[in-house]
Amino acid sequence: MTRSEFGHGLQAHDWYYSYSDDYRVWTAGRQAAMRLQSQHAALDCPFSMSDLRKWAHNMVLELYAEEEPGCWYRQPRRWKTIAPVKRDDLITQAQHDEITQWLGL
């Protein structure tokens, strides 16, 4: 597996499989997550799976604004019902670019 294939797998992965009520969805998601973990180790990836998840979801700090203390929202904020994220849930644009470059995408 190449770094590029790994990156595409991260982007296509259902990161929320564990919330599913369907055991088949949960099982498939768990197997996919285990494959990604294995590929992560085989490629000796210098980034944590947490940072790779943030990269896959484009959770870039510069795309968010802190509207209330500790509550970050993607801008422009279109709906008031959107839940905020914490600063720890975001990576900088520089980190995002570094991961993208390492993955060769």
WONORBEL-V219670 format. One record per residue. N is the residue number from 0. RES is the residue in three letters. SS is DSSP state (hx for helix, st for strand, lp for the rest). PSI is psi in whole degrees, -180 to 180 (* if undefined). Layout:
n res ss psi
N RES SS PSI
N RES SS PSI
This chain:
n res ss psi
0 MET lp 135
1 THR lp 166
2 ARG hx -39
3 SER hx -45
4 GLU hx -39
5 PHE hx -44
6 GLY hx -43
7 HIS hx -36
8 GLY hx -38
9 LEU hx -42
10 GLN hx -32
11 ALA hx -15
12 HIS lp 143
13 ASP lp 92
14 TRP lp -12
15 TYR lp 22
16 TYR hx -33
17 SER hx -13
18 TYR hx -6
19 SER lp 143
20 ASP lp -14
21 ASP lp 117
22 TYR hx -34
23 ARG hx -41
24 VAL hx -44
25 TRP hx -46
26 THR hx -46
27 ALA hx -41
28 GLY hx -40
29 ARG hx -43
30 GLN hx -41
31 ALA hx -40
32 ALA hx -39
33 MET hx -38
34 ARG hx -43
35 LEU hx -41
36 GLN hx -41
37 SER hx -44
38 GLN hx -37
39 HIS hx -47
40 ALA hx -43
41 ALA hx -35
42 LEU lp -4
43 ASP lp 49
44 CYS lp 129
45 PRO lp -3
46 PHE lp 147
47 SER lp 157
48 MET hx -31
49 SER hx -46
50 ASP hx -35
51 LEU hx -35
52 ARG hx -44
53 LYS hx -40
54 TRP hx -47
55 ALA hx -31
56 HIS lp 4
57 ASN lp 44
58 MET lp 71
59 VAL st 126
60 LEU hx -42
61 GLU hx -13
62 LEU hx -1
63 TYR st 160
64 ALA st 144
65 GLU st 102
66 GLU st -26
67 GLU st 158
68 PRO lp 119
69 GLY lp 2
70 CYS st 108
71 TRP st 136
72 TYR st 140
73 ARG st 140
74 GLN lp 145
75 PRO lp 145
76 ARG lp 113
77 ARG lp -33
78 TRP lp 142
79 LYS lp -13
80 THR lp 1
81 ILE lp 134
82 ALA lp 145
83 PRO lp 165
84 VAL st 163
85 LYS lp 161
86 ARG hx -35
87 ASP hx -17
88 ASP hx 2
89 LEU lp 150
90 ILE st 158
91 THR lp 163
92 GLN hx -37
93 ALA hx -42
94 GLN hx -42
95 HIS hx -46
96 ASP hx -38
97 GLU hx -43
98 ILE hx -44
99 THR hx -43
100 GLN hx -43
101 TRP hx -38
102 LEU hx -13
103 GLY lp 33
104 LEU lp *
